[in-house]
Amino acid sequence: MHGANNLLFGLTNDAFGYILTKVDFHSFPRYDYVSRTSMGEMTGEILIEKWLDLVRTSPRPVHIGT
């Protein structure tokens, strides 16, 4: 994740249900359906934490030549 061109491809929000952060989960009546069909209150926080870990622990590219 430290190279010139990085790509993190994953599933879109509705593949498993909506992905919400704790702040958005049941935050107002319009989000009732979205919260009910989400993966849970902590899903957004867990994904953010794990993605940042992936970025931090990914090896840096080796530059060959100049």
DRENTORKOL-3810 file (N, C-alpha, C; in nm, 4 decimals):
REM DRENTORKOL-3810
@n.u->0.0816; n.v->-0.1196; n.w->0.0000; ca.u->0.0000; ca.v->0.0000; ca.w->0.0000; c.u->0.0859; c.v->0.1259; c.w->0.0000
@n.u->0.2148; n.v->0.1096; n.w->-0.0166; ca.u->0.3029; ca.v->0.2250; ca.w->-0.0154; c.u->0.3574; c.v->0.2547; c.w->-0.1547
@n.u->0.3057; n.v->0.1886; n.w->-0.2574; ca.u->0.3543; ca.v->0.2092; ca.w->-0.3935; c.u->0.2902; c.v->0.3280; c.w->-0.4611
@n.u->0.3257; n.v->0.3475; n.w->-0.5867; ca.u->0.2724; ca.v->0.4603; ca.w->-0.6632; c.u->0.1250; c.v->0.4387; c.w->-0.6986
@n.u->0.0885; n.v->0.3165; n.w->-0.7314; ca.u->-0.0493; ca.v->0.2852; ca.w->-0.7702; c.u->-0.1021; c.v->0.1743; c.w->-0.6805
@n.u->-0.1896; n.v->0.2084; n.w->-0.5892; ca.u->-0.2453; ca.v->0.1107; ca.w->-0.4953; c.u->-0.3934; c.v->0.0951; c.w->-0.5197
@n.u->-0.4439; n.v->-0.0259; n.w->-0.5001; ca.u->-0.5851; ca.v->-0.0519; ca.w->-0.5183; c.u->-0.6307; c.v->-0.1486; c.w->-0.4101
@n.u->-0.7343; n.v->-0.1103; n.w->-0.3402; ca.u->-0.7967; ca.v->-0.1986; ca.w->-0.2421; c.u->-0.9375; c.v->-0.2231; c.w->-0.2920
@n.u->-0.9644; n.v->-0.3447; n.w->-0.3376; ca.u->-1.0939; ca.v->-0.3784; ca.w->-0.3952; c.u->-1.1699; c.v->-0.4625; c.w->-0.2954
@n.u->-1.2935; n.v->-0.4283; n.w->-0.2736; ca.u->-1.3739; ca.v->-0.5041; ca.w->-0.1791; c.u->-1.5189; c.v->-0.5083; c.w->-0.2228
@n.u->-1.6004; n.v->-0.5597; n.w->-0.1374; ca.u->-1.7429; ca.v->-0.5686; ca.w->-0.1657; c.u->-1.8093; c.v->-0.4344; c.w->-0.1394
@n.u->-1.9133; n.v->-0.4078; n.w->-0.2131; ca.u->-1.9862; ca.v->-0.2840; ca.w->-0.1902; c.u->-2.0733; c.v->-0.2979; c.w->-0.0660
@n.u->-2.1240; n.v->-0.1876; n.w->-0.0171; ca.u->-2.1981; ca.v->-0.1865; ca.w->0.1086; c.u->-2.3125; c.v->-0.2870; c.w->0.1158
@n.u->-2.3831; n.v->-0.3103; n.w->0.0076; ca.u->-2.5010; ca.v->-0.3953; ca.w->0.0197; c.u->-2.4740; c.v->-0.5431; c.w->-0.0065
@n.u->-2.3491; n.v->-0.5847; n.w->-0.0198; ca.u->-2.3204; ca.v->-0.7263; ca.w->-0.0407; c.u->-2.3537; c.v->-0.8073; c.w->0.0844
@n.u->-2.3263; n.v->-0.7550; n.w->0.2005; ca.u->-2.3571; ca.v->-0.8214; ca.w->0.3273; c.u->-2.4572; c.v->-0.7427; c.w->0.4097
@n.u->-2.5014; n.v->-0.6344; n.w->0.3608; ca.u->-2.5822; ca.v->-0.5407; ca.w->0.4370; c.u->-2.5059; c.v->-0.4103; c.w->0.4418
@n.u->-2.5647; n.v->-0.3103; n.w->0.4953; ca.u->-2.4993; ca.v->-0.1801; ca.w->0.4999; c.u->-2.3875; c.v->-0.1784; c.w->0.6021
@n.u->-2.2833; n.v->-0.1043; n.w->0.5714; ca.u->-2.1710; ca.v->-0.0896; ca.w->0.6617; c.u->-2.1797; c.v->0.0508; c.w->0.7216
@n.u->-2.2075; n.v->0.0558; n.w->0.8501; ca.u->-2.2242; ca.v->0.1836; ca.w->0.9183; c.u->-2.1212; c.v->0.1988; c.w->1.0287
@n.u->-2.0897; n.v->0.3225; n.w->1.0597; ca.u->-2.0081; ca.v->0.3485; ca.w->1.1773; c.u->-2.1009; c.v->0.3580; c.w->1.2985
@n.u->-2.0429; n.v->0.3539; n.w->1.4157; ca.u->-2.1217; ca.v->0.3590; ca.w->1.5389; c.u->-2.2051; c.v->0.4877; c.w->1.5454
@n.u->-2.1488; n.v->0.5974; n.w->1.4966; ca.u->-2.2180; ca.v->0.7260; ca.w->1.4977; c.u->-2.3440; c.v->0.7232; c.w->1.4103
@n.u->-2.3400; n.v->0.6512; n.w->1.2989; ca.u->-2.4542; ca.v->0.6456; ca.w->1.2065; c.u->-2.5602; c.v->0.5428; c.w->1.2456
@n.u->-2.5210; n.v->0.4404; n.w->1.3199; ca.u->-2.6119; ca.v->0.3322; ca.w->1.3557; c.u->-2.7287; c.v->0.3860; c.w->1.4386
@n.u->-2.8508; n.v->0.3705; n.w->1.3883; ca.u->-2.9733; ca.v->0.4196; ca.w->1.4521; c.u->-2.9642; c.v->0.5674; c.w->1.4908
@n.u->-2.8968; n.v->0.6469; n.w->1.4074; ca.u->-2.8755; ca.v->0.7878; ca.w->1.4429; c.u->-2.9988; c.v->0.8739; c.w->1.4221
@n.u->-3.0844; n.v->0.8377; n.w->1.3267; ca.u->-3.2099; ca.v->0.9102; ca.w->1.3093; c.u->-3.3080; c.v->0.8194; c.w->1.2374
@n.u->-3.4380; n.v->0.8485; n.w->1.2424; ca.u->-3.5409; ca.v->0.7573; ca.w->1.1915; c.u->-3.5188; c.v->0.7103; c.w->1.0476
@n.u->-3.4656; n.v->0.7943; n.w->0.9634; ca.u->-3.4448; ca.v->0.7550; ca.w->0.8234; c.u->-3.3461; c.v->0.6381; c.w->0.8130
@n.u->-3.2574; n.v->0.6224; n.w->0.9110; ca.u->-3.1588; ca.v->0.5137; ca.w->0.9095; c.u->-3.2118; c.v->0.3857; c.w->0.9747
@n.u->-3.3393; n.v->0.3813; n.w->1.0111; ca.u->-3.3956; ca.v->0.2603; ca.w->1.0722; c.u->-3.3750; c.v->0.1367; c.w->0.9864
@n.u->-3.4156; n.v->0.1438; n.w->0.8593; ca.u->-3.4012; ca.v->0.0291; ca.w->0.7689; c.u->-3.2540; c.v->-0.0048; c.w->0.7481
@n.u->-3.1739; n.v->0.0959; n.w->0.7244; ca.u->-3.0316; ca.v->0.0749; ca.w->0.6995; c.u->-2.9658; c.v->0.0104; c.w->0.8218
@n.u->-3.0022; n.v->0.0543; n.w->0.9398; ca.u->-2.9463; ca.v->-0.0037; ca.w->1.0623; c.u->-2.9916; c.v->-0.1481; c.w->1.0809
@n.u->-3.1172; n.v->-0.1763; n.w->1.0507; ca.u->-3.1680; ca.v->-0.3141; ca.w->1.0649; c.u->-3.1008; c.v->-0.4097; c.w->0.9677
@n.u->-3.0664; n.v->-0.3625; n.w->0.8489; ca.u->-3.0054; ca.v->-0.4503; ca.w->0.7483; c.u->-2.8535; c.v->-0.4404; c.w->0.7474
@n.u->-2.7972; n.v->-0.3708; n.w->0.8442; ca.u->-2.6514; ca.v->-0.3588; ca.w->0.8508; c.u->-2.5920; c.v->-0.4801; c.w->0.9214
@n.u->-2.4614; n.v->-0.4857; n.w->0.9217; ca.u->-2.3916; ca.v->-0.5970; ca.w->0.9868; c.u->-2.3708; c.v->-0.5722; c.w->1.1353
@n.u->-2.4120; n.v->-0.4576; n.w->1.1834; ca.u->-2.3998; ca.v->-0.4292; ca.w->1.3257; c.u->-2.3394; c.v->-0.2937; c.w->1.3522
@n.u->-2.3505; n.v->-0.2540; n.w->1.4752; ca.u->-2.3110; ca.v->-0.1201; ca.w->1.5176; c.u->-2.1604; c.v->-0.0944; c.w->1.5040
@n.u->-2.0790; n.v->-0.1955; n.w->1.5236; ca.u->-1.9336; ca.v->-0.1771; ca.w->1.5248; c.u->-1.8651; c.v->-0.2127; c.w->1.3924
@n.u->-1.9400; n.v->-0.2533; n.w->1.2921; ca.u->-1.8801; ca.v->-0.2992; ca.w->1.1666; c.u->-1.7917; c.v->-0.1933; c.w->1.1025
@n.u->-1.8394; n.v->-0.0711; n.w->1.0935; ca.u->-1.7603; ca.v->0.0354; ca.w->1.0328; c.u->-1.6296; c.v->0.0582; c.w->1.1058
@n.u->-1.6348; n.v->0.0649; n.w->1.2389; ca.u->-1.5133; ca.v->0.0858; ca.w->1.3176; c.u->-1.4135; c.v->-0.0278; c.w->1.2995
@n.u->-1.4629; n.v->-0.1511; n.w->1.2988; ca.u->-1.3747; ca.v->-0.2674; ca.w->1.2824; c.u->-1.3084; c.v->-0.2639; c.w->1.1454
@n.u->-1.3862; n.v->-0.2359; n.w->1.0406; ca.u->-1.3283; ca.v->-0.2313; ca.w->0.9062; c.u->-1.2252; c.v->-0.1206; c.w->0.8924
@n.u->-1.2544; n.v->-0.0039; n.w->0.9440; ca.u->-1.1581; ca.v->0.1064; ca.w->0.9372; c.u->-1.0281; c.v->0.0668; c.w->1.0071
@n.u->-1.0392; n.v->0.0089; n.w->1.1253; ca.u->-0.9203; ca.v->-0.0326; ca.w->1.2007; c.u->-0.8384; c.v->-0.1357; c.w->1.1231
@n.u->-0.9058; n.v->-0.2354; n.w->1.0668; ca.u->-0.8356; ca.v->-0.3422; ca.w->0.9938; c.u->-0.7746; c.v->-0.2907; c.w->0.8641
@n.u->-0.8441; n.v->-0.2006; n.w->0.7939; ca.u->-0.7883; ca.v->-0.1445; ca.w->0.6704; c.u->-0.6648; c.v->-0.0607; c.w->0.7007
@n.u->-0.6689; n.v->0.0170; n.w->0.8079; ca.u->-0.5514; ca.v->0.0962; ca.w->0.8454; c.u->-0.4352; c.v->0.0054; c.w->0.8850
@n.u->-0.4644; n.v->-0.1060; n.w->0.9526; ca.u->-0.3601; ca.v->-0.2039; ca.w->0.9844; c.u->-0.2998; c.v->-0.2605; c.w->0.8562
@n.u->-0.3835; n.v->-0.2901; n.w->0.7579; ca.u->-0.3353; ca.v->-0.3429; ca.w->0.6301; c.u->-0.2408; c.v->-0.2436; c.w->0.5633
@n.u->-0.2793; n.v->-0.1174; n.w->0.5620; ca.u->-0.1949; ca.v->-0.0140; ca.w->0.5012; c.u->-0.0619; c.v->-0.0026; c.w->0.5759
@n.u->-0.0680; n.v->-0.0022; n.w->0.7087; ca.u->0.0541; ca.v->0.0129; ca.w->0.7892; c.u->0.1487; c.v->-0.1057; c.w->0.7744
@n.u->0.0953; n.v->-0.2266; n.w->0.7622; ca.u->0.1796; ca.v->-0.3467; ca.w->0.7621; c.u->0.2149; c.v->-0.3973; c.w->0.6232
@n.u->0.1609; n.v->-0.3371; n.w->0.5189; ca.u->0.1937; ca.v->-0.3795; ca.w->0.3827; c.u->0.3392; c.v->-0.3456; c.w->0.3527
@n.u->0.4084; n.v->-0.4371; n.w->0.2844; ca.u->0.5485; ca.v->-0.4094; ca.w->0.2531; c.u->0.5609; c.v->-0.2945; c.w->0.1531
@n.u->0.6662; n.v->-0.2195; n.w->0.1680; ca.u->0.6937; ca.v->-0.1115; ca.w->0.0739; c.u->0.7515; c.v->-0.1720; c.w->-0.0538
@n.u->0.7233; n.v->-0.1122; n.w->-0.1691; ca.u->0.7756; ca.v->-0.1675; ca.w->-0.2949; c.u->0.9274; c.v->-0.1517; c.w->-0.3022
@n.u->0.9896; n.v->-0.2461; n.w->-0.3715; ca.u->1.1342; ca.v->-0.2412; ca.w->-0.3928; c.u->1.1570; c.v->-0.1739; c.w->-0.5267
@n.u->1.2313; n.v->-0.0651; n.w->-0.5281; ca.u->1.2602; ca.v->0.0060; ca.w->-0.6516; c.u->1.3904; c.v->-0.0463; c.w->-0.7089
@n.u->1.3822; n.v->-0.0966; n.w->-0.8296; ca.u->1.5010; ca.v->-0.1487; ca.w->-0.8971; c.u->1.5518; c.v->-0.0446; c.w->-0.9951
@n.u->1.6783; n.v->-0.0198; n.w->-0.9941; ca.u->1.7361; ca.v->0.0806; ca.w->-1.0839; c.u->1.7425; c.v->0.2153; c.w->-1.0176
@n.u->1.7237; n.v->0.3183; n.w->-1.1000; ca.u->1.7338; ca.v->0.4550; ca.w->-1.0467; c.u->1.6061; c.v->0.5082; c.w->-0.9947
END
